[in-house]
Amino acid sequence: MAFTYFFRDMHTLSLIGKYVIPDVVGQSRVRVWDAGCAMGPEPYSLAIMFAENMGRFAFRNFRIDATDLDGSNLFGKIISDGTYPKEELKRIPGELFNKYFQPDGKPGLYKIDDSIRSKVLYRKHDLLSFEPVGSGFSLVVCKNVLLHFQPAERVEVIKMFYDSLAPGGYFATEQTQKLPPEVGHMFKQVSADAQLFRKIEVH
């Protein structure tokens, strides 16, 4: 089973808070696709960042499509339950932990607040189908997945992400994963110290 924890990549999350959220906060619909969401800490971390930076009214228009191939068939239940052991929550800043998590009643387990849990919707999806789960996304996040693909597959998956993004939408991937040259003209790097990119319209 995939290993992950909340607020794992705080640097990228903070840049999303700095660049992406102010750019989309006034939109009538803000959708994020987290491709390779594992058991949910990453999309829930994203949802908390958006909640903290959008304001309550704007956050009503927010949703994350969390997807993974998930051979275990467990991710959907874990994400929908929104209950996690304390060790996966230890990197959450204290004020956010106190605001969004409550003891579940079982020793060492905490449940995420419904205001966040209701915004993350899981579905099983194979990126190598090259079929997006939707369109008009403000942000696509895909970490620790592309490195497992062959170079040609990686290019086609990133092209799929590009097509699924709204005009001017953003794409974030892991620090070790540089954009292949075949798709370099399709994105502009937002910050020199992170793999966060903005979609460029190409004709």
FENCOR-V431915 format. One line per field, one symbol per residue. ss: DSSP state (H for helix, E for strand, L for the rest). phi: phi as a letter, one per 40 degrees, with the letter a starting at -180 (. if undefined). psi: psi as a letter, one per 40 degrees, with the letter a starting at -180 (. if undefined). A space follows every 10 residues. Layout:
ss=???
phi=???
psi=???
This chain:
ss=LLLLLLLLLH HHHHHHHHHH HHHHLLLLLE EEEEELLLLL HHHHHHHHHH HHHHLHHHHL LEEEEEEELL LLLLHHHHHH HLEEEHHHLL LLLHHHHHHH EEELLLLLEE EELHHHHLLE EEEELLHHHL LLLLLLEEEE EELLLHHHLL HHHHHHHHHH HHHHEEEEEE EEELLLLLLL HHHHHHEEEL LLLLLEEEEL LLL
phi=.cbaacfcbc ccdcccccbc cccbccccab bbbbcgcfch dccccccccc dcbcgccccc cbabcbbacf ccfbcdcccc cgbbcdccbc ccddcccccb bbdchbdgbb bcccccdccb bcacabcccf bcciagccab babfbdcccc dccdcccccc ddccccdgcb bbbcdcbccc dcbcccbbcc bcbacbbbcb cbb
psi=ihhiiifdgd dddddddddd dddedeiehh hhhhhfebee dddddddddd ddediddded eiihhhiidg eefddddddd dfhiiddeee ehidddddde iiheeiheii hiiddddeeh hiihhhdeef hieaifhdhh hhifddeeii dddddddddd dddeiiheii hhiidegihi ddedeeihhd hdfighihhh hi.
